[in-house]
Amino acid sequence: MTILLDRLPPEAVLTDKQVCELVGISRDTLWRLERKGDAPPRIQLSARRHGRQLSQVRRRLAARTASPDNAAA
């Protein structure tokens, strides 16, 4: 990913494409996670645009990687 994430403030908003590149999942997987309530919440930017806050993405990623359920996988 060409974005220098360490330089972005925690309140920065990423597109779904950027989130998928950061986490290493497809958009379909992100949308499935969202339907299950396991994705960072959307932030509505305009009538047709939304994003996800970087701090929320990091928090969800940390929670998933620290989960004991994921340790066996």
mmCIF file of the N, C-alpha and C atoms, coordinates in Angstrom:
data_MODEL
# 
_entry.id   MODEL 
# 
loop_
_atom_site.group_PDB 
_atom_site.id 
_atom_site.type_symbol 
_atom_site.label_atom_id 
_atom_site.label_alt_id 
_atom_site.label_comp_id 
_atom_site.label_asym_id 
_atom_site.label_entity_id 
_atom_site.label_seq_id 
_atom_site.pdbx_PDB_ins_code 
_atom_site.Cartn_x 
_atom_site.Cartn_y 
_atom_site.Cartn_z 
_atom_site.occupancy 
_atom_site.B_iso_or_equiv 
_atom_site.pdbx_formal_charge 
_atom_site.auth_seq_id 
_atom_site.auth_comp_id 
_atom_site.auth_asym_id 
_atom_site.auth_atom_id 
_atom_site.pdbx_PDB_model_num 
ATOM 1   N N  . MET A 1 1  ? 0.857   -1.174  0.000  1.00 0.00 ? 1  MET A N  1 
ATOM 2   C CA . MET A 1 1  ? 0.000   0.000   0.000  1.00 0.00 ? 1  MET A CA 1 
ATOM 3   C C  . MET A 1 1  ? 0.899   1.231   0.000  1.00 0.00 ? 1  MET A C  1 
ATOM 4   N N  . THR A 1 2  ? 0.565   2.149   -0.860 1.00 0.00 ? 2  THR A N  1 
ATOM 5   C CA . THR A 1 2  ? 1.423   3.312   -1.015 1.00 0.00 ? 2  THR A CA 1 
ATOM 6   C C  . THR A 1 2  ? 1.195   4.371   0.064  1.00 0.00 ? 2  THR A C  1 
ATOM 7   N N  . ILE A 1 3  ? 0.109   4.260   0.793  1.00 0.00 ? 3  ILE A N  1 
ATOM 8   C CA . ILE A 1 3  ? -0.166  5.219   1.860  1.00 0.00 ? 3  ILE A CA 1 
ATOM 9   C C  . ILE A 1 3  ? 0.757   4.916   3.032  1.00 0.00 ? 3  ILE A C  1 
ATOM 10  N N  . LEU A 1 4  ? 1.364   5.926   3.585  1.00 0.00 ? 4  LEU A N  1 
ATOM 11  C CA . LEU A 1 4  ? 2.191   5.755   4.769  1.00 0.00 ? 4  LEU A CA 1 
ATOM 12  C C  . LEU A 1 4  ? 1.281   5.842   5.987  1.00 0.00 ? 4  LEU A C  1 
ATOM 13  N N  . LEU A 1 5  ? 0.811   4.689   6.442  1.00 0.00 ? 5  LEU A N  1 
ATOM 14  C CA . LEU A 1 5  ? -0.191  4.654   7.501  1.00 0.00 ? 5  LEU A CA 1 
ATOM 15  C C  . LEU A 1 5  ? 0.295   5.251   8.807  1.00 0.00 ? 5  LEU A C  1 
ATOM 16  N N  . ASP A 1 6  ? 1.574   5.166   9.063  1.00 0.00 ? 6  ASP A N  1 
ATOM 17  C CA . ASP A 1 6  ? 2.094   5.727   10.311 1.00 0.00 ? 6  ASP A CA 1 
ATOM 18  C C  . ASP A 1 6  ? 1.981   7.244   10.343 1.00 0.00 ? 6  ASP A C  1 
ATOM 19  N N  . ARG A 1 7  ? 1.877   7.852   9.183  1.00 0.00 ? 7  ARG A N  1 
ATOM 20  C CA . ARG A 1 7  ? 1.779   9.318   9.112  1.00 0.00 ? 7  ARG A CA 1 
ATOM 21  C C  . ARG A 1 7  ? 0.336   9.811   9.160  1.00 0.00 ? 7  ARG A C  1 
ATOM 22  N N  . LEU A 1 8  ? -0.613  8.911   8.970  1.00 0.00 ? 8  LEU A N  1 
ATOM 23  C CA . LEU A 1 8  ? -2.015  9.315   8.989  1.00 0.00 ? 8  LEU A CA 1 
ATOM 24  C C  . LEU A 1 8  ? -2.523  9.410   10.413 1.00 0.00 ? 8  LEU A C  1 
ATOM 25  N N  . PRO A 1 9  ? -3.346  10.419  10.699 1.00 0.00 ? 9  PRO A N  1 
ATOM 26  C CA . PRO A 1 9  ? -3.929  10.513  12.032 1.00 0.00 ? 9  PRO A CA 1 
ATOM 27  C C  . PRO A 1 9  ? -4.971  9.410   12.229 1.00 0.00 ? 9  PRO A C  1 
ATOM 28  N N  . PRO A 1 10 ? -5.254  9.033   13.466 1.00 0.00 ? 10 PRO A N  1 
ATOM 29  C CA . PRO A 1 10 ? -6.217  7.954   13.726 1.00 0.00 ? 10 PRO A CA 1 
ATOM 30  C C  . PRO A 1 10 ? -7.606  8.245   13.173 1.00 0.00 ? 10 PRO A C  1 
ATOM 31  N N  . GLU A 1 11 ? -7.936  9.523   13.031 1.00 0.00 ? 11 GLU A N  1 
ATOM 32  C CA . GLU A 1 11 ? -9.272  9.862   12.526 1.00 0.00 ? 11 GLU A CA 1 
ATOM 33  C C  . GLU A 1 11 ? -9.344  9.884   10.997 1.00 0.00 ? 11 GLU A C  1 
ATOM 34  N N  . ALA A 1 12 ? -8.256  9.538   10.322 1.00 0.00 ? 12 ALA A N  1 
ATOM 35  C CA . ALA A 1 12 ? -8.265  9.485   8.859  1.00 0.00 ? 12 ALA A CA 1 
ATOM 36  C C  . ALA A 1 12 ? -9.297  8.456   8.397  1.00 0.00 ? 12 ALA A C  1 
ATOM 37  N N  . VAL A 1 13 ? -9.931  8.737   7.270  1.00 0.00 ? 13 VAL A N  1 
ATOM 38  C CA . VAL A 1 13 ? -10.953 7.849   6.723  1.00 0.00 ? 13 VAL A CA 1 
ATOM 39  C C  . VAL A 1 13 ? -10.399 7.176   5.472  1.00 0.00 ? 13 VAL A C  1 
ATOM 40  N N  . LEU A 1 14 ? -10.478 5.845   5.440  1.00 0.00 ? 14 LEU A N  1 
ATOM 41  C CA . LEU A 1 14 ? -10.004 5.058   4.317  1.00 0.00 ? 14 LEU A CA 1 
ATOM 42  C C  . LEU A 1 14 ? -11.185 4.552   3.499  1.00 0.00 ? 14 LEU A C  1 
ATOM 43  N N  . THR A 1 15 ? -10.973 4.400   2.212  1.00 0.00 ? 15 THR A N  1 
ATOM 44  C CA . THR A 1 15 ? -11.991 3.794   1.365  1.00 0.00 ? 15 THR A CA 1 
ATOM 45  C C  . THR A 1 15 ? -12.001 2.287   1.617  1.00 0.00 ? 15 THR A C  1 
ATOM 46  N N  . ASP A 1 16 ? -13.049 1.617   1.157  1.00 0.00 ? 16 ASP A N  1 
ATOM 47  C CA . ASP A 1 16 ? -13.093 0.158   1.294  1.00 0.00 ? 16 ASP A CA 1 
ATOM 48  C C  . ASP A 1 16 ? -11.920 -0.487  0.561  1.00 0.00 ? 16 ASP A C  1 
ATOM 49  N N  . LYS A 1 17 ? -11.559 0.059   -0.581 1.00 0.00 ? 17 LYS A N  1 
ATOM 50  C CA . LYS A 1 17 ? -10.422 -0.483  -1.334 1.00 0.00 ? 17 LYS A CA 1 
ATOM 51  C C  . LYS A 1 17 ? -9.139  -0.393  -0.509 1.00 0.00 ? 17 LYS A C  1 
ATOM 52  N N  . GLN A 1 18 ? -8.922  0.738   0.134  1.00 0.00 ? 18 GLN A N  1 
ATOM 53  C CA . GLN A 1 18 ? -7.731  0.913   0.969  1.00 0.00 ? 18 GLN A CA 1 
ATOM 54  C C  . GLN A 1 18 ? -7.760  -0.022  2.179  1.00 0.00 ? 18 GLN A C  1 
ATOM 55  N N  . VAL A 1 19 ? -8.927  -0.176  2.780  1.00 0.00 ? 19 VAL A N  1 
ATOM 56  C CA . VAL A 1 19 ? -9.061  -1.087  3.920  1.00 0.00 ? 19 VAL A CA 1 
ATOM 57  C C  . VAL A 1 19 ? -8.724  -2.508  3.492  1.00 0.00 ? 19 VAL A C  1 
ATOM 58  N N  . CYS A 1 20 ? -9.247  -2.922  2.356  1.00 0.00 ? 20 CYS A N  1 
ATOM 59  C CA . CYS A 1 20 ? -8.998  -4.278  1.864  1.00 0.00 ? 20 CYS A CA 1 
ATOM 60  C C  . CYS A 1 20 ? -7.513  -4.500  1.580  1.00 0.00 ? 20 CYS A C  1 
ATOM 61  N N  . GLU A 1 21 ? -6.851  -3.520  0.997  1.00 0.00 ? 21 GLU A N  1 
ATOM 62  C CA . GLU A 1 21 ? -5.417  -3.636  0.734  1.00 0.00 ? 21 GLU A CA 1 
ATOM 63  C C  . GLU A 1 21 ? -4.635  -3.705  2.042  1.00 0.00 ? 21 GLU A C  1 
ATOM 64  N N  . LEU A 1 22 ? -5.034  -2.913  3.007  1.00 0.00 ? 22 LEU A N  1 
ATOM 65  C CA . LEU A 1 22 ? -4.350  -2.880  4.294  1.00 0.00 ? 22 LEU A CA 1 
ATOM 66  C C  . LEU A 1 22 ? -4.485  -4.213  5.028  1.00 0.00 ? 22 LEU A C  1 
ATOM 67  N N  . VAL A 1 23 ? -5.687  -4.754  5.049  1.00 0.00 ? 23 VAL A N  1 
ATOM 68  C CA . VAL A 1 23 ? -5.965  -5.961  5.810  1.00 0.00 ? 23 VAL A CA 1 
ATOM 69  C C  . VAL A 1 23 ? -5.629  -7.222  5.006  1.00 0.00 ? 23 VAL A C  1 
ATOM 70  N N  . GLY A 1 24 ? -5.666  -7.117  3.690  1.00 0.00 ? 24 GLY A N  1 
ATOM 71  C CA . GLY A 1 24 ? -5.371  -8.272  2.849  1.00 0.00 ? 24 GLY A CA 1 
ATOM 72  C C  . GLY A 1 24 ? -6.576  -9.153  2.601  1.00 0.00 ? 24 GLY A C  1 
ATOM 73  N N  . ILE A 1 25 ? -7.746  -8.518  2.422  1.00 0.00 ? 25 ILE A N  1 
ATOM 74  C CA . ILE A 1 25 ? -8.972  -9.262  2.130  1.00 0.00 ? 25 ILE A CA 1 
ATOM 75  C C  . ILE A 1 25 ? -9.633  -8.658  0.896  1.00 0.00 ? 25 ILE A C  1 
ATOM 76  N N  . SER A 1 26 ? -10.600 -9.375  0.347  1.00 0.00 ? 26 SER A N  1 
ATOM 77  C CA . SER A 1 26 ? -11.337 -8.867  -0.808 1.00 0.00 ? 26 SER A CA 1 
ATOM 78  C C  . SER A 1 26 ? -12.488 -7.974  -0.334 1.00 0.00 ? 26 SER A C  1 
ATOM 79  N N  . ARG A 1 27 ? -13.045 -7.228  -1.260 1.00 0.00 ? 27 ARG A N  1 
ATOM 80  C CA . ARG A 1 27 ? -14.204 -6.385  -0.910 1.00 0.00 ? 27 ARG A CA 1 
ATOM 81  C C  . ARG A 1 27 ? -15.395 -7.250  -0.518 1.00 0.00 ? 27 ARG A C  1 
ATOM 82  N N  . ASP A 1 28 ? -15.564 -8.381  -1.201 1.00 0.00 ? 28 ASP A N  1 
ATOM 83  C CA . ASP A 1 28 ? -16.656 -9.287  -0.835 1.00 0.00 ? 28 ASP A CA 1 
ATOM 84  C C  . ASP A 1 28 ? -16.521 -9.750  0.612  1.00 0.00 ? 28 ASP A C  1 
ATOM 85  N N  . THR A 1 29 ? -15.303 -10.064 1.016  1.00 0.00 ? 29 THR A N  1 
ATOM 86  C CA . THR A 1 29 ? -15.067 -10.489 2.401  1.00 0.00 ? 29 THR A CA 1 
ATOM 87  C C  . THR A 1 29 ? -15.363 -9.348  3.364  1.00 0.00 ? 29 THR A C  1 
ATOM 88  N N  . LEU A 1 30 ? -14.944 -8.147  3.029  1.00 0.00 ? 30 LEU A N  1 
ATOM 89  C CA . LEU A 1 30 ? -15.246 -6.992  3.878  1.00 0.00 ? 30 LEU A CA 1 
ATOM 90  C C  . LEU A 1 30 ? -16.749 -6.815  4.022  1.00 0.00 ? 30 LEU A C  1 
ATOM 91  N N  . TRP A 1 31 ? -17.482 -6.944  2.930  1.00 0.00 ? 31 TRP A N  1 
ATOM 92  C CA . TRP A 1 31 ? -18.936 -6.778  2.978  1.00 0.00 ? 31 TRP A CA 1 
ATOM 93  C C  . TRP A 1 31 ? -19.589 -7.901  3.778  1.00 0.00 ? 31 TRP A C  1 
ATOM 94  N N  . ARG A 1 32 ? -19.051 -9.126  3.661  1.00 0.00 ? 32 ARG A N  1 
ATOM 95  C CA . ARG A 1 32 ? -19.575 -10.232 4.479  1.00 0.00 ? 32 ARG A CA 1 
ATOM 96  C C  . ARG A 1 32 ? -19.343 -9.950  5.965  1.00 0.00 ? 32 ARG A C  1 
ATOM 97  N N  . LEU A 1 33 ? -18.147 -9.477  6.295  1.00 0.00 ? 33 LEU A N  1 
ATOM 98  C CA . LEU A 1 33 ? -17.847 -9.121  7.685  1.00 0.00 ? 33 LEU A CA 1 
ATOM 99  C C  . LEU A 1 33 ? -18.784 -8.020  8.177  1.00 0.00 ? 33 LEU A C  1 
ATOM 100 N N  . GLU A 1 34 ? -19.080 -7.074  7.299  1.00 0.00 ? 34 GLU A N  1 
ATOM 101 C CA . GLU A 1 34 ? -19.984 -5.982  7.674  1.00 0.00 ? 34 GLU A CA 1 
ATOM 102 C C  . GLU A 1 34 ? -21.383 -6.518  7.965  1.00 0.00 ? 34 GLU A C  1 
ATOM 103 N N  . ARG A 1 35 ? -21.877 -7.428  7.137  1.00 0.00 ? 35 ARG A N  1 
ATOM 104 C CA . ARG A 1 35 ? -23.207 -8.007  7.363  1.00 0.00 ? 35 ARG A CA 1 
ATOM 105 C C  . ARG A 1 35 ? -23.269 -8.758  8.692  1.00 0.00 ? 35 ARG A C  1 
ATOM 106 N N  . LYS A 1 36 ? -22.144 -9.390  9.079  1.00 0.00 ? 36 LYS A N  1 
ATOM 107 C CA . LYS A 1 36 ? -22.081 -10.109 10.348 1.00 0.00 ? 36 LYS A CA 1 
ATOM 108 C C  . LYS A 1 36 ? -21.859 -9.171  11.532 1.00 0.00 ? 36 LYS A C  1 
ATOM 109 N N  . GLY A 1 37 ? -21.583 -7.899  11.275 1.00 0.00 ? 37 GLY A N  1 
ATOM 110 C CA . GLY A 1 37 ? -21.302 -6.945  12.338 1.00 0.00 ? 37 GLY A CA 1 
ATOM 111 C C  . GLY A 1 37 ? -19.870 -7.024  12.838 1.00 0.00 ? 37 GLY A C  1 
ATOM 112 N N  . ASP A 1 38 ? -18.977 -7.565  11.995 1.00 0.00 ? 38 ASP A N  1 
ATOM 113 C CA . ASP A 1 38 ? -17.596 -7.780  12.404 1.00 0.00 ? 38 ASP A CA 1 
ATOM 114 C C  . ASP A 1 38 ? -16.612 -6.902  11.628 1.00 0.00 ? 38 ASP A C  1 
ATOM 115 N N  . ALA A 1 39 ? -17.109 -5.853  11.010 1.00 0.00 ? 39 ALA A N  1 
ATOM 116 C CA . ALA A 1 39 ? -16.253 -4.926  10.251 1.00 0.00 ? 39 ALA A CA 1 
ATOM 117 C C  . ALA A 1 39 ? -16.304 -3.560  10.924 1.00 0.00 ? 39 ALA A C  1 
ATOM 118 N N  . PRO A 1 40 ? -15.278 -2.744  10.706 1.00 0.00 ? 40 PRO A N  1 
ATOM 119 C CA . PRO A 1 40 ? -15.338 -1.372  11.238 1.00 0.00 ? 40 PRO A CA 1 
ATOM 120 C C  . PRO A 1 40 ? -16.563 -0.650  10.667 1.00 0.00 ? 40 PRO A C  1 
ATOM 121 N N  . PRO A 1 41 ? -17.205 0.172   11.471 1.00 0.00 ? 41 PRO A N  1 
ATOM 122 C CA . PRO A 1 41 ? -18.406 0.850   10.992 1.00 0.00 ? 41 PRO A CA 1 
ATOM 123 C C  . PRO A 1 41 ? -18.112 1.816   9.852  1.00 0.00 ? 41 PRO A C  1 
ATOM 124 N N  . ARG A 1 42 ? -19.106 1.970   8.994  1.00 0.00 ? 42 ARG A N  1 
ATOM 125 C CA . ARG A 1 42 ? -19.004 2.925   7.877  1.00 0.00 ? 42 ARG A CA 1 
ATOM 126 C C  . ARG A 1 42 ? -19.220 4.338   8.366  1.00 0.00 ? 42 ARG A C  1 
ATOM 127 N N  . ILE A 1 43 ? -18.549 5.260   7.706  1.00 0.00 ? 43 ILE A N  1 
ATOM 128 C CA . ILE A 1 43 ? -18.773 6.687   7.914  1.00 0.00 ? 43 ILE A CA 1 
ATOM 129 C C  . ILE A 1 43 ? -19.276 7.234   6.583  1.00 0.00 ? 43 ILE A C  1 
ATOM 130 N N  . GLN A 1 44 ? -20.461 7.815   6.585  1.00 0.00 ? 44 GLN A N  1 
ATOM 131 C CA . GLN A 1 44 ? -21.044 8.356   5.359  1.00 0.00 ? 44 GLN A CA 1 
ATOM 132 C C  . GLN A 1 44 ? -20.395 9.700   5.052  1.00 0.00 ? 44 GLN A C  1 
ATOM 133 N N  . LEU A 1 45 ? -19.734 9.790   3.901  1.00 0.00 ? 45 LEU A N  1 
ATOM 134 C CA . LEU A 1 45 ? -19.040 11.014  3.514  1.00 0.00 ? 45 LEU A CA 1 
ATOM 135 C C  . LEU A 1 45 ? -19.908 11.904  2.629  1.00 0.00 ? 45 LEU A C  1 
ATOM 136 N N  . SER A 1 46 ? -20.730 11.274  1.800  1.00 0.00 ? 46 SER A N  1 
ATOM 137 C CA . SER A 1 46 ? -21.676 11.987  0.947  1.00 0.00 ? 46 SER A CA 1 
ATOM 138 C C  . SER A 1 46 ? -22.769 10.994  0.580  1.00 0.00 ? 46 SER A C  1 
ATOM 139 N N  . ALA A 1 47 ? -23.650 11.394  -0.295 1.00 0.00 ? 47 ALA A N  1 
ATOM 140 C CA . ALA A 1 47 ? -24.751 10.506  -0.664 1.00 0.00 ? 47 ALA A CA 1 
ATOM 141 C C  . ALA A 1 47 ? -24.255 9.187   -1.253 1.00 0.00 ? 47 ALA A C  1 
ATOM 142 N N  . ARG A 1 48 ? -23.129 9.215   -1.960 1.00 0.00 ? 48 ARG A N  1 
ATOM 143 C CA . ARG A 1 48 ? -22.650 8.002   -2.625 1.00 0.00 ? 48 ARG A CA 1 
ATOM 144 C C  . ARG A 1 48 ? -21.272 7.537   -2.161 1.00 0.00 ? 48 ARG A C  1 
ATOM 145 N N  . ARG A 1 49 ? -20.713 8.178   -1.153 1.00 0.00 ? 49 ARG A N  1 
ATOM 146 C CA . ARG A 1 49 ? -19.362 7.819   -0.690 1.00 0.00 ? 49 ARG A CA 1 
ATOM 147 C C  . ARG A 1 49 ? -19.371 7.522   0.797  1.00 0.00 ? 49 ARG A C  1 
ATOM 148 N N  . HIS A 1 50 ? -18.617 6.518   1.160  1.00 0.00 ? 50 HIS A N  1 
ATOM 149 C CA . HIS A 1 50 ? -18.424 6.204   2.567  1.00 0.00 ? 50 HIS A CA 1 
ATOM 150 C C  . HIS A 1 50 ? -16.991 5.743   2.765  1.00 0.00 ? 50 HIS A C  1 
ATOM 151 N N  . GLY A 1 51 ? -16.595 5.677   4.001  1.00 0.00 ? 51 GLY A N  1 
ATOM 152 C CA . GLY A 1 51 ? -15.259 5.203   4.334  1.00 0.00 ? 51 GLY A CA 1 
ATOM 153 C C  . GLY A 1 51 ? -15.274 4.599   5.716  1.00 0.00 ? 51 GLY A C  1 
ATOM 154 N N  . ARG A 1 52 ? -14.090 4.231   6.183  1.00 0.00 ? 52 ARG A N  1 
ATOM 155 C CA . ARG A 1 52 ? -13.959 3.644   7.508  1.00 0.00 ? 52 ARG A CA 1 
ATOM 156 C C  . ARG A 1 52 ? -12.782 4.305   8.206  1.00 0.00 ? 52 ARG A C  1 
ATOM 157 N N  . GLN A 1 53 ? -12.968 4.645   9.456  1.00 0.00 ? 53 GLN A N  1 
ATOM 158 C CA . GLN A 1 53 ? -11.944 5.365   10.207 1.00 0.00 ? 53 GLN A CA 1 
ATOM 159 C C  . GLN A 1 53 ? -10.763 4.438   10.499 1.00 0.00 ? 53 GLN A C  1 
ATOM 160 N N  . LEU A 1 54 ? -9.555  4.940   10.269 1.00 0.00 ? 54 LEU A N  1 
ATOM 161 C CA . LEU A 1 54 ? -8.338  4.162   10.434 1.00 0.00 ? 54 LEU A CA 1 
ATOM 162 C C  . LEU A 1 54 ? -8.224  3.574   11.837 1.00 0.00 ? 54 LEU A C  1 
ATOM 163 N N  . SER A 1 55 ? -8.558  4.340   12.855 1.00 0.00 ? 55 SER A N  1 
ATOM 164 C CA . SER A 1 55 ? -8.453  3.824   14.223 1.00 0.00 ? 55 SER A CA 1 
ATOM 165 C C  . SER A 1 55 ? -9.384  2.633   14.445 1.00 0.00 ? 55 SER A C  1 
ATOM 166 N N  . GLN A 1 56 ? -10.566 2.660   13.833 1.00 0.00 ? 56 GLN A N  1 
ATOM 167 C CA . GLN A 1 56 ? -11.509 1.540   13.944 1.00 0.00 ? 56 GLN A CA 1 
ATOM 168 C C  . GLN A 1 56 ? -10.992 0.308   13.200 1.00 0.00 ? 56 GLN A C  1 
ATOM 169 N N  . VAL A 1 57 ? -10.375 0.524   12.049 1.00 0.00 ? 57 VAL A N  1 
ATOM 170 C CA . VAL A 1 57 ? -9.800  -0.584  11.275 1.00 0.00 ? 57 VAL A CA 1 
ATOM 171 C C  . VAL A 1 57 ? -8.696  -1.240  12.095 1.00 0.00 ? 57 VAL A C  1 
ATOM 172 N N  . ARG A 1 58 ? -7.822  -0.434  12.653 1.00 0.00 ? 58 ARG A N  1 
ATOM 173 C CA . ARG A 1 58 ? -6.728  -0.973  13.473 1.00 0.00 ? 58 ARG A CA 1 
ATOM 174 C C  . ARG A 1 58 ? -7.264  -1.716  14.695 1.00 0.00 ? 58 ARG A C  1 
ATOM 175 N N  . ARG A 1 59 ? -8.283  -1.168  15.320 1.00 0.00 ? 59 ARG A N  1 
ATOM 176 C CA . ARG A 1 59 ? -8.862  -1.791  16.518 1.00 0.00 ? 59 ARG A CA 1 
ATOM 177 C C  . ARG A 1 59 ? -9.464  -3.156  16.172 1.00 0.00 ? 59 ARG A C  1 
ATOM 178 N N  . ARG A 1 60 ? -10.220 -3.234  15.084 1.00 0.00 ? 60 ARG A N  1 
ATOM 179 C CA . ARG A 1 60 ? -10.832 -4.508  14.679 1.00 0.00 ? 60 ARG A CA 1 
ATOM 180 C C  . ARG A 1 60 ? -9.776  -5.525  14.283 1.00 0.00 ? 60 ARG A C  1 
ATOM 181 N N  . LEU A 1 61 ? -8.745  -5.057  13.591 1.00 0.00 ? 61 LEU A N  1 
ATOM 182 C CA . LEU A 1 61 ? -7.675  -5.959  13.171 1.00 0.00 ? 61 LEU A CA 1 
ATOM 183 C C  . LEU A 1 61 ? -6.932  -6.504  14.393 1.00 0.00 ? 61 LEU A C  1 
ATOM 184 N N  . ALA A 1 62 ? -6.649  -5.654  15.362 1.00 0.00 ? 62 ALA A N  1 
ATOM 185 C CA . ALA A 1 62 ? -5.964  -6.092  16.580 1.00 0.00 ? 62 ALA A CA 1 
ATOM 186 C C  . ALA A 1 62 ? -6.824  -7.093  17.353 1.00 0.00 ? 62 ALA A C  1 
ATOM 187 N N  . ALA A 1 63 ? -8.117  -6.845  17.408 1.00 0.00 ? 63 ALA A N  1 
ATOM 188 C CA . ALA A 1 63 ? -9.012  -7.743  18.137 1.00 0.00 ? 63 ALA A CA 1 
ATOM 189 C C  . ALA A 1 63 ? -9.079  -9.116  17.462 1.00 0.00 ? 63 ALA A C  1 
ATOM 190 N N  . ARG A 1 64 ? -9.093  -9.127  16.135 1.00 0.00 ? 64 ARG A N  1 
ATOM 191 C CA . ARG A 1 64 ? -9.169  -10.405 15.415 1.00 0.00 ? 64 ARG A CA 1 
ATOM 192 C C  . ARG A 1 64 ? -7.867  -11.183 15.523 1.00 0.00 ? 64 ARG A C  1 
ATOM 193 N N  . THR A 1 65 ? -6.739  -10.515 15.506 1.00 0.00 ? 65 THR A N  1 
ATOM 194 C CA . THR A 1 65 ? -5.467  -11.225 15.564 1.00 0.00 ? 65 THR A CA 1 
ATOM 195 C C  . THR A 1 65 ? -5.137  -11.655 16.984 1.00 0.00 ? 65 THR A C  1 
ATOM 196 N N  . ALA A 1 66 ? -5.717  -11.019 17.984 1.00 0.00 ? 66 ALA A N  1 
ATOM 197 C CA . ALA A 1 66 ? -5.462  -11.378 19.384 1.00 0.00 ? 66 ALA A CA 1 
ATOM 198 C C  . ALA A 1 66 ? -6.450  -12.414 19.894 1.00 0.00 ? 66 ALA A C  1 
ATOM 199 N N  . SER A 1 67 ? -7.467  -12.732 19.103 1.00 0.00 ? 67 SER A N  1 
ATOM 200 C CA . SER A 1 67 ? -8.511  -13.660 19.535 1.00 0.00 ? 67 SER A CA 1 
ATOM 201 C C  . SER A 1 67 ? -7.957  -15.082 19.689 1.00 0.00 ? 67 SER A C  1 
ATOM 202 N N  . PRO A 1 68 ? -8.287  -15.767 20.795 1.00 0.00 ? 68 PRO A N  1 
ATOM 203 C CA . PRO A 1 68 ? -7.838  -17.152 20.982 1.00 0.00 ? 68 PRO A CA 1 
ATOM 204 C C  . PRO A 1 68 ? -8.395  -18.075 19.903 1.00 0.00 ? 68 PRO A C  1 
ATOM 205 N N  . ASP A 1 69 ? -9.550  -17.756 19.333 1.00 0.00 ? 69 ASP A N  1 
ATOM 206 C CA . ASP A 1 69 ? -10.124 -18.572 18.260 1.00 0.00 ? 69 ASP A CA 1 
ATOM 207 C C  . ASP A 1 69 ? -9.257  -18.582 17.029 1.00 0.00 ? 69 ASP A C  1 
ATOM 208 N N  . ASN A 1 70 ? -8.528  -17.490 16.784 1.00 0.00 ? 70 ASN A N  1 
ATOM 209 C CA . ASN A 1 70 ? -7.681  -17.384 15.606 1.00 0.00 ? 70 ASN A CA 1 
ATOM 210 C C  . ASN A 1 70 ? -6.312  -18.007 15.823 1.00 0.00 ? 70 ASN A C  1 
ATOM 211 N N  . ALA A 1 71 ? -5.935  -18.290 17.047 1.00 0.00 ? 71 ALA A N  1 
ATOM 212 C CA . ALA A 1 71 ? -4.613  -18.848 17.338 1.00 0.00 ? 71 ALA A CA 1 
ATOM 213 C C  . ALA A 1 71 ? -4.468  -20.268 16.788 1.00 0.00 ? 71 ALA A C  1 
ATOM 214 N N  . ALA A 1 72 ? -5.560  -21.014 16.739 1.00 0.00 ? 72 ALA A N  1 
ATOM 215 C CA . ALA A 1 72 ? -5.507  -22.392 16.250 1.00 0.00 ? 72 ALA A CA 1 
ATOM 216 C C  . ALA A 1 72 ? -5.464  -22.468 14.742 1.00 0.00 ? 72 ALA A C  1 
ATOM 217 N N  . ALA A 1 73 ? -5.882  -21.401 14.081 1.00 0.00 ? 73 ALA A N  1 
ATOM 218 C CA . ALA A 1 73 ? -5.964  -21.410 12.610 1.00 0.00 ? 73 ALA A CA 1 
ATOM 219 C C  . ALA A 1 73 ? -4.617  -21.244 11.953 1.00 0.00 ? 73 ALA A C  1 
# 
